[in-house]
Amino acid sequence: MKRSYRGVILLSVVLFLNIVCTQQAVNAFFYDKFGTVVVFAALNLALFPIAVLIYRRERDVK
């Protein structure tokens, strides 16, 4: 099964955004900015269904 460059790049971007959101949430937690922690945690949770959607779309392409 051959993957397209578009799918790999999109999943890489989503993974990068997950890492950034996680790091920002940890930094905000360290500085007691809990509102910001909730925002970045929500963004992190919102990125997961996007990644699943991209993966399923690329998996089904023939």
N, C-alpha and C positions, 0 to 999 in steps of 0.2 A: 504494500500500500504506500503510495507516494504522497507526501505532504506538500502542500503549496507553500510558497514563501510568505504569502499574505497571512495564512493561519499561524505560522510559526512566529512571525513578527508581532501579530496582534496578541498572541498568548505571552510573548516575551514582554510586551508593554504592560499587560495586565499584571504579570508577576512583578515587574519593576514598581508599578504603582502600589501593589500590595506591600512590598518591602518598605517603600517610602512611608506609606500610611502607618505601618506598624512601628517604624522608627520614630515618627512624629508623635504617635500616641505614647510610646514609652518615654520620650523626652518631656512631653507635657505632664505625664504622671509624676515624673521626677520633680518637676517644678510646681506641683500641686495646682495645675490648671485643669480641673476635672471636666469642665465644659468642653474644652478642646479635645480631651481624651475621648469623650463620647462621640464627638464629631468624626474623629479619625477612625474610631472603632466602627462606627456606622458605615463610613466609606469603605473600610476594609471588608465588612460583611456584604456590602453592595457589589463589590468587585467579584466575589465568588460566583454568583449566578451568571455574570457576564462571561467569565472564563469557561464555565460549563457550556453556555450557549455557543461560544466560538468553537470549542472542542467538538461538540456534537455536529455542528454545521460542517466543519472540516472533515470529520470522520465519515459522514454520509456522502460526501462529494466523490464521484467516481470518474 
